[in-house]
Amino acid sequence: MKRLENNFEHFLFTSRWLIAPVYLALVVALLVLLVKTAKQLWVLVSTVMTADGNEIIVGVLSIVDISLIMNLLIIIIFSGYENFVSKMEDLHGHADRPDWMGHIGFTDLKLKLIGSIVAISGIELLKAFMAVDTYSDRHMGWMLGIHLTFVVSGVLYALMDKLSHHDSQ
């Protein structure tokens, strides 16, 4: 019976590798976002002489938005892989290894995710404000409401995390 239990536990432990293809899919998503960035940059550069200031700002904000999403994906890929699949032992001495790698836990990851969502939502809201004439008041109201929901949720989650760490000490 003990051998069956050990085999089952090894099977469960090995099953963590089922998430590895998801991290590979996120790397492919990074490539997709890179292509989207190149397209956005091409439009920005090719219209720089004819675009007005708002169009330039919205173009730059779009690239910043993509950058935040790509940064978030890198954090999710690295910390998720190290937390749930396998340690990247060979890379611990690498000169380019980010300081945060190996130190972001699941709670920290969730806080970074929420913070990134708030930042991305804020950029999308700013882009909408730059073109306020093209949106209805109802649409703008929904965008603002959703953004505020993200902000309040992020603050409440961070507060709950701080309180839970305070209680556990």
C-alpha positions as CSV (number, residue, x, y, z in Angstrom):
1,M,0.0,0.0,0.0
2,K,2.9,2.4,0.8
3,R,4.4,1.7,-2.6
4,L,1.1,2.6,-4.3
5,E,1.0,5.8,-2.2
6,N,4.5,6.7,-3.2
7,N,3.9,6.1,-6.9
8,F,0.7,8.2,-6.7
9,E,2.6,11.0,-5.0
10,H,5.3,10.9,-7.6
11,F,2.7,11.0,-10.3
12,L,1.1,14.0,-8.7
13,F,4.4,15.7,-8.4
14,T,5.4,15.0,-12.0
15,S,2.0,16.4,-13.2
16,R,3.3,19.9,-12.5
17,W,5.0,19.7,-15.9
18,L,1.6,19.8,-17.5
19,I,1.7,23.6,-17.0
20,A,5.0,24.0,-18.9
21,P,3.4,24.2,-22.3
22,V,1.3,27.1,-21.0
23,Y,4.5,29.0,-20.3
24,L,5.7,28.2,-23.8
25,A,2.3,29.6,-25.1
26,L,3.0,32.8,-23.1
27,V,6.4,33.0,-24.8
28,V,4.6,32.8,-28.2
29,A,2.3,35.5,-26.9
30,L,5.3,37.7,-26.3
31,L,6.3,37.2,-30.0
32,V,2.7,38.2,-31.0
33,L,3.0,41.3,-28.9
34,L,6.4,42.1,-30.4
35,V,4.8,42.0,-33.9
36,K,2.0,44.2,-32.7
37,T,4.6,46.6,-31.3
38,A,6.4,46.7,-34.6
39,K,3.2,47.4,-36.4
40,Q,2.3,50.2,-33.9
41,L,5.7,51.7,-34.2
42,W,5.5,51.6,-38.0
43,V,2.2,53.5,-38.0
44,L,3.6,56.0,-35.5
45,V,6.8,56.7,-37.5
46,S,5.0,56.7,-40.9
47,T,2.5,59.3,-39.7
48,V,4.7,61.5,-37.5
49,M,4.6,64.4,-40.0
50,T,0.8,64.3,-40.5
51,A,-0.5,63.2,-37.1
52,D,-1.7,65.6,-34.5
53,G,-0.3,65.6,-31.0
54,N,-3.2,63.4,-29.6
55,E,-2.6,60.7,-32.2
56,I,1.1,60.6,-31.4
57,I,0.4,60.4,-27.7
58,V,-2.1,57.6,-28.2
59,G,0.4,55.8,-30.4
60,V,3.1,56.1,-27.7
61,L,0.6,55.0,-25.0
62,S,-0.3,52.0,-27.1
63,I,3.4,51.0,-27.1
64,V,3.7,51.6,-23.4
65,D,0.6,49.5,-22.9
66,I,2.1,46.6,-24.8
67,S,5.3,47.0,-22.9
68,L,3.5,46.6,-19.5
69,I,1.7,43.5,-20.8
70,M,5.0,42.0,-22.0
71,N,6.7,42.8,-18.7
72,L,3.8,41.2,-16.9
73,L,4.1,38.1,-19.1
74,I,7.9,37.8,-18.3
75,I,7.1,38.0,-14.6
76,I,4.4,35.3,-14.9
77,I,6.6,33.0,-17.0
78,F,9.7,33.2,-14.8
79,S,8.1,33.2,-11.4
80,G,5.3,30.8,-12.3
81,Y,7.8,28.3,-13.8
82,E,10.1,28.6,-10.8
83,N,7.3,28.4,-8.2
84,F,5.3,25.6,-9.8
85,V,7.4,23.6,-12.2
86,S,11.2,23.7,-11.7
87,K,14.0,25.9,-10.4
88,M,16.2,27.4,-13.1
89,E,19.4,26.3,-11.2
90,D,21.7,26.8,-14.2
91,L,20.7,30.4,-14.5
92,H,21.2,31.5,-10.8
93,G,24.7,32.7,-11.6
94,H,23.8,34.4,-14.9
95,A,24.8,38.1,-15.1
96,D,21.5,39.1,-16.7
97,R,19.3,37.2,-14.2
98,P,16.8,39.7,-12.7
99,D,17.1,40.2,-9.0
100,W,13.5,39.4,-8.4
101,M,13.7,36.0,-10.1
102,G,13.3,33.2,-7.5
103,H,12.0,35.7,-4.9
104,I,8.5,36.4,-6.2
105,G,6.0,34.1,-4.4
106,F,2.4,33.4,-5.5
107,T,1.1,36.4,-3.4
108,D,3.6,38.8,-4.8
109,L,2.8,37.5,-8.3
110,K,-0.9,38.3,-7.7
111,L,-0.1,41.8,-6.5
112,K,2.0,42.5,-9.5
113,L,-0.8,41.1,-11.8
114,I,-3.4,43.4,-10.1
115,G,-1.0,46.4,-10.3
116,S,-0.3,45.7,-14.0
117,I,-4.1,45.4,-14.7
118,V,-4.7,48.7,-13.0
119,A,-1.8,50.4,-15.0
120,I,-3.1,48.9,-18.3
121,S,-6.6,49.9,-17.5
122,G,-5.4,53.4,-16.7
123,I,-3.6,53.7,-20.0
124,E,-6.6,52.5,-21.9
125,L,-8.7,55.1,-20.0
126,L,-6.2,57.8,-20.8
127,K,-6.3,56.8,-24.5
128,A,-10.1,57.0,-24.4
129,F,-10.0,60.4,-22.8
130,M,-7.7,61.6,-25.6
131,A,-10.4,60.6,-28.1
132,V,-13.4,61.5,-25.9
133,D,-15.5,62.7,-28.8
134,T,-15.6,59.2,-30.3
135,Y,-17.1,57.5,-27.2
136,S,-20.5,57.9,-25.7
137,D,-20.9,59.1,-22.1
138,R,-22.2,55.6,-21.3
139,H,-19.1,54.0,-22.7
140,M,-16.8,56.4,-20.9
141,G,-18.8,55.8,-17.7
142,W,-18.3,52.1,-18.0
143,M,-14.6,52.4,-18.7
144,L,-14.2,54.7,-15.7
145,G,-16.3,52.3,-13.5
146,I,-14.3,49.3,-14.5
147,H,-11.0,51.1,-13.9
148,L,-12.1,52.2,-10.5
149,T,-13.2,48.7,-9.7
150,F,-9.7,47.5,-10.6
151,V,-8.2,50.2,-8.4
152,V,-10.4,49.4,-5.4
153,S,-9.9,45.7,-5.9
154,G,-6.1,46.1,-6.0
155,V,-6.0,48.3,-2.9
156,L,-8.3,45.9,-1.0
157,Y,-6.2,42.9,-2.1
158,A,-3.0,44.6,-1.0
159,L,-4.6,45.6,2.3
160,M,-5.7,42.0,2.9
161,D,-2.2,40.7,2.0
162,K,-0.7,43.2,4.4
163,L,-3.1,42.3,7.2
164,S,-2.5,38.5,6.7
165,H,1.3,39.0,6.8
166,H,0.9,41.2,9.9
167,D,-1.3,38.5,11.6
168,S,1.2,35.7,10.8
169,Q,4.1,37.5,12.4
